[in-house]
Amino acid sequence: MKEIFTMWRNTRMIILTAFSAAIYAAILIPFKVVVPLIPGFTEFRPANAIPIVCSVFFGPAGAWGSAIGNFIGDALGGTFGLGSIFGFFGNFLYGLIPYKILYPVKTSDTGARVSPIPENFLVILLSIFSASIVCAVVIAWGVDMLGLVPFAALGSIIFLNNFVVAGILSPILIRSLQKRLLSWNLVYTSIMEEKDLPVFRSPFMKRLGIILLIIGGVSGLIIGLSISLGIYKSALFAMGFSQGMKGGTTLALGLIPSLILIILSLFLL
């Protein structure tokens, strides 16, 4: 995880962060007015493909660009508020998870740096799914906790919006841009110094991290929807500690195990 901080020492990575943020915000803002889904909180977002593409090519610069771009989009698009804080962190993870999953577990036999872009479409789709569900859980958890929008409404919309749009557009953009950006040395594995790149993980650690990430994201969405919709009694998810508590407080406590799994998984990837 050190690369999310050490990248700020590299001028080109800072420029790529600014580029990622600018293009994300520029596409987000018009749709906040034209196609709102929950006015003031979320809208139809074809821009959701951008953080995935930027994450694959620009690594940590794509993660920071996603967070900053969404924050700028909220500020200039009329949806800025307390929920934007959780939007920042949710979008940071949205741009962080794809490259963490796709980054290779070892260097090539020749010692050369390996492109983080896999040939297998299903691996890219897995990274999009994981990023989408974690982003939805984090943002909806925070916004529900603030009492602004129910988890069930916001969480399901964010997940579907992210996964469907990015799942269709991102692979096309990645394949279209791959050769050009690799030849221009604009992929983060070519830009950052070796010591600042993510640590190579063993295949076992990588798989374990992905499994925990998916369990954390899926369980978070299921538990959040269950509590928010009142399908089960809240005390079931709070292990008896929240008897009598309602709404955001109960949901906030109920999702803590899932959030811990998500955080732990990121250190394993």
NORDA-V634175 format. One record per helix or strand of 3 or more residues. SS is the DSSP state (H for helix, E for strand). FROM is the first residue (numbers start at 0). LEN is the number of residues. If there is no record, write none. Layout:
# NORDA-V634175
[[SS,FROM,LEN] [SS,FROM,LEN]]
This chain:
# NORDA-V634175
[[H,2,7] [H,10,24] [E,35,3] [H,47,11] [H,59,18] [H,82,20] [H,120,25] [H,150,33] [H,187,4] [H,193,3] [H,202,27] [H,233,4] [H,247,7] [H,255,13]]
